[in-house]
Amino acid sequence: MGRTYLVEEGIGQYLTELSTKVKPYVTGLLIGQCSPQRDYVIRAVRTPPKEQQQEESVGPPKLASLDEEWITTHASQVSRMLPGGLLVLGVFMVATPELAKDSQNALRKLIFSVEKSLSKRRLWKPAEEEVSDRAALQICSATKKVVCRTYDVQDPKSSAKPADWKYQSALTASWLALGCTVNVNIHIPLLATSPNHDLEKNTKNGLNRWSKQIEDSVFLINGQVKDEDTELLEGQKKLRGNTQPSTQFSDVKVLTQLCQGMSARSTATVQVCSGSINLRGAVKCRAYIHNNKPKVKEAIQALKRDIINTLSDRCEILFEDLILNEGLQKKNFEREYHVLPQRLFVPVAGSSVMLSDYKFGDEAAGEIQERFVEMLDQPVQAEDIHIAEDISTVDICPVTDSPSDTQQAQLTKATLLLKLQQNMGLVVAAAVAVLASIFSFNYFSD
């Protein structure tokens, strides 16, 4: 038995309109959410045409000109605009009958390329029980016949499996939303041995360590700690028969651990650094979950990934902007302040779900509107763009002078002292942990 895809009704009309413009094919992405029972497709987005594609000479239909890199780049850009719980579920192709035979092989190749590109950027690992099937949707432009198959992206030798493609009206009209504000104050040292002050690599390493803290955090949903295997809506009234967008919103508090567990032994390390990167601010995070008896663990997982993704994505965007406008490889490493792009949300027509994007302070609403049309094929009104948060910053701080002999001697002395203190640290570790836990309880209770 193959997977079932419940698809927003408007996607059928969107794909039909694309089929009238095929010359000789068009590709795109399927956006939605996986669940153990079924998958939900809430949007289909065509691949933006390249300028040179519009000037190609007319010839016999062929897929040899399919630009895999362009499609995977589009997928990476789109994934940044998806809040927690949403992901690229697969790819589609609308093609003429002459290309029907080659379309499926092309789709299979695209699915694995897109997944490989997206997985490289993630700072989290998929859970073992997570759905790894991705959809390959094939539509004939002449007959409008739809064929949906799936491939397991965790298995490079995976063969196609049939899947059901079922349209449903108001699919996301009453999905559940979770939101939180996470205060960020991350200090990332820049090692003196790091070549050319590789800021992007050091930042990613620092975010990797921070993401593990988020994974281990405690999440309070509407002020309560809930068992992961219980239903998210347990004890709440479910909205039935509602076709108008209506969001059931849950406020979430994220409690990060103040100290390591008693079983984890830590050691101090002294390293010579050339400077540091400091990320500061409060980021707004949001996740959406289907309303078909969702589990608490599904909702928390979606929100955790949004917290990790939103900071990682905006750091990527900042470095891309620096490379384009200034260049990162500088001989003189001077103190710099940069502003991280702010997060914004835009509603999806007929849905309780909102899509996301990021803007720099000098970006006008018109630029954001153009990006939504280009990336998501969705027109956006300026008044529908909601800036969600205040400014967050990146402070890149160099060490003013290179370590002198005196400083090196001090570092060596500090290292010896730390080693002597480790034994003492083991003796008082239990007392410190108890005091920290009491402090944590009192702090969060207040």
Long-range contacts (C-beta under 8 A, 24 or more apart in sequence): 2-150, 2-161, 2-162, 2-163, 2-164, 3-38, 3-39, 3-131, 3-133, 3-135, 3-150, 3-161, 3-163, 3-164, 4-37, 4-38, 4-39, 4-163, 4-164, 4-166, 5-32, 5-38, 5-39, 5-40, 5-41, 5-89, 5-135, 5-148, 5-163, 5-164, 5-165, 5-166, 6-38, 6-39, 6-40, 6-41, 6-166, 6-168, 6-171, 7-40, 7-41, 7-165, 7-166, 7-167, 7-168, 7-171, 8-41, 8-42, 8-43, 8-167, 8-168, 8-171, 8-172, 8-351, 9-167, 9-168, 9-169, 9-170, 9-171, 10-350, 11-41, 11-43, 11-44, 11-167, 12-167, 14-44, 15-44, 15-92, 15-94, 15-139, 15-146, 16-144, 18-46, 18-94, 19-94, 19-139, 19-140, 19-141, 19-144, 20-141, 22-94, 22-95, 22-96, 22-141, 24-61, 24-62, 24-95, 24-96, 24-98, 24-99, 25-61, 25-63, 25-93, 25-94, 25-95, 25-96, 25-99, 25-103, 25-141, 26-93, 26-94, 26-95, 27-66, 27-71, 27-91, 27-92, 27-93, 27-110, 28-91, 28-92, 28-93, 29-74, 29-75, 29-78, 29-88, 29-90, 29-91, 29-92, 29-114, 30-88, 30-89, 30-90, 30-91, 30-92, 30-135, 30-137, 31-78, 31-82, 31-86, 31-87, 31-88, 31-89, 32-86, 32-87, 32-89, 33-85, 33-86, 33-87, 33-89, 33-288, 33-289, 33-290, 34-87, 34-89, 34-130, 34-131, 35-131, 35-290, 35-292, 35-294, 35-298, 36-129, 36-131, 37-292, 38-292, 39-89, 39-131, 39-133, 39-135, 40-171, 40-172, 40-290, 41-89, 41-135, 42-86, 42-171, 42-172, 42-348, 42-351, 42-353, 43-348, 43-376, 44-92, 45-78, 45-375, 45-376, 45-377, 46-377, 47-71, 47-74, 48-74, 48-374, 48-375, 61-96, 61-98, 61-99, 62-99, 63-95, 63-99, 63-102, 63-103, 63-106, 66-106, 66-110, 68-109, 68-110, 68-113, 71-110, 71-113, 71-114, 72-110, 72-113, 72-114, 72-116, 72-117, 73-117, 74-375, 75-114, 75-117, 75-118, 76-117, 76-118, 76-121, 77-375, 78-375, 78-376, 79-118, 79-121, 80-309, 80-313, 80-316, 80-317, 80-356, 80-357, 80-358, 81-355, 81-356, 81-357, 81-375, 81-376, 82-355, 82-356, 83-286, 83-287, 83-288, 83-306, 83-345, 83-353, 83-354, 83-355, 83-356, 84-178, 84-285, 84-286, 84-287, 84-288, 84-302, 84-303, 84-304, 84-305, 84-306, 84-307, 84-309, 85-287, 85-288, 85-289, 85-299, 85-302, 85-306, 86-288, 86-353, 87-118, 88-114, 88-118, 89-134, 89-135, 90-134, 90-135, 90-136, 90-137, 90-150, 91-134, 91-135, 91-136, 91-137, 92-135, 92-136, 92-137, 92-138, 92-139, 93-137, 93-138, 93-139, 94-139, 94-140, 94-141, 95-138, 95-139, 95-140, 95-141, 96-140, 96-141, 96-142, 97-140, 97-141, 97-142, 97-143, 100-138, 100-140, 103-138, 104-136, 104-138, 104-149, 104-160, 107-136, 107-137, 107-138, 107-149, 108-136, 108-151, 108-160, 110-136, 111-136, 111-151, 111-153, 112-151, 112-153, 112-156, 115-153, 121-312, 121-316, 122-309, 123-204, 123-207, 123-208, 123-211, 123-308, 123-309, 123-312, 124-211, 124-215, 124-304, 124-305, 124-308, 127-301, 133-161, 133-163, 135-163, 136-160, 137-165, 169-243, 170-242, 170-243, 170-350, 171-351, 172-288, 172-348, 172-351, 172-352, 172-353, 173-242, 173-243, 173-244, 173-245, 173-246, 173-350, 173-351, 173-352, 174-239, 174-242, 174-245, 174-246, 174-247, 174-248, 174-291, 174-352, 175-247, 175-288, 175-289, 175-290, 175-291, 175-351, 175-352, 175-353, 176-232, 176-233, 176-247, 176-248, 176-249, 176-250, 176-288, 176-289, 176-290, 176-291, 176-294, 176-299, 177-247, 177-248, 177-249, 177-250, 177-286, 177-287, 177-288, 177-289, 177-352, 177-353, 178-221, 178-249, 178-250, 178-252, 178-286, 178-287, 178-288, 178-289, 178-299, 178-302, 178-303, 179-249, 179-250, 179-251, 179-252, 179-284, 179-285, 179-286, 179-287, 180-251, 180-252, 180-253, 180-254, 180-284, 180-285, 180-303, 180-307, 181-282, 181-283, 181-284, 181-285, 181-389, 182-214, 182-254, 182-282, 182-283, 182-285, 182-307, 183-281, 183-282, 184-279, 184-280, 184-281, 184-282, 184-283, 184-311, 184-392, 185-278, 185-279, 185-280, 186-210, 186-278, 186-279, 186-280, 187-276, 187-277, 187-278, 188-276, 188-277, 188-278, 188-279, 189-271, 189-273, 189-275, 189-276, 190-273, 190-274, 190-275, 190-276, 190-277, 191-271, 191-272, 191-273, 191-274, 192-271, 192-272, 192-273, 192-274, 192-403, 193-272, 194-274, 196-329, 197-274, 197-275, 197-330, 197-333, 199-277, 199-319, 199-328, 199-396, 200-315, 200-319, 200-328, 202-277, 203-277, 203-279, 203-315, 203-319, 204-312, 204-315, 206-277, 206-279, 207-308, 207-311, 207-312, 207-315, 210-311, 211-308, 211-312, 213-256, 213-257, 214-254, 214-256, 214-304, 214-307, 214-308, 215-304, 216-256, 216-257, 217-254, 217-255, 217-256, 217-257, 217-304, 218-254, 218-255, 218-257, 219-252, 219-253, 219-254, 219-255, 219-300, 219-303, 219-304, 220-252, 220-253, 220-255, 221-250, 221-251, 221-252, 221-296, 221-299, 221-300, 222-250, 222-251, 222-252, 223-251, 223-253, 226-296, 227-296, 228-295, 228-296, 228-297, 228-300, 229-295, 229-296, 229-297, 230-295, 230-296, 231-293, 231-294, 231-295, 231-296, 232-289, 232-294, 232-295, 232-296, 232-298, 232-299, 233-291, 233-293, 233-294, 238-291, 239-291, 245-347, 245-350, 245-351, 245-352, 246-352, 247-352, 248-291, 250-299, 252-303, 253-444, 254-307, 255-440, 255-444, 258-436, 258-437, 258-439, 258-440, 259-432, 259-433, 259-436, 259-437, 262-429, 262-430, 262-433, 265-426, 267-422, 268-418, 268-422, 270-411, 270-414, 270-415, 270-418, 272-403, 272-408, 272-411, 273-399, 274-333, 274-398, 274-399, 275-333, 275-396, 275-397, 275-398, 275-399, 276-396, 276-397, 277-394, 277-395, 277-396, 277-397, 278-394, 278-395, 278-396, 278-397, 279-311, 279-315, 279-340, 279-392, 279-393, 279-394, 280-392, 280-393, 280-395, 281-340, 281-389, 281-390, 281-391, 281-392, 281-393, 282-389, 282-390, 282-392, 283-307, 283-310, 283-311, 283-343, 283-389, 283-392, 284-310, 284-343, 284-388, 284-389, 285-310, 286-345, 286-354, 286-356, 288-352, 288-353, 310-343, 310-356, 313-358, 314-340, 314-341, 314-343, 314-358, 314-392, 315-340, 315-394, 317-341, 317-358, 318-394, 321-360, 333-398, 334-398, 335-395, 335-396, 335-397, 335-398, 336-395, 336-396, 337-393, 337-394, 337-395, 337-396, 338-393, 338-394, 338-396, 339-391, 339-392, 339-393, 339-394, 340-391, 340-392, 340-393, 340-394, 342-387, 342-388, 342-389, 342-390, 342-391, 342-392, 343-387, 343-388, 343-389, 344-368, 344-385, 344-386, 344-387, 344-388, 345-386, 345-388, 346-372, 346-378, 346-380, 346-384, 346-385, 346-386, 347-384, 348-378, 354-386, 359-387, 361-391
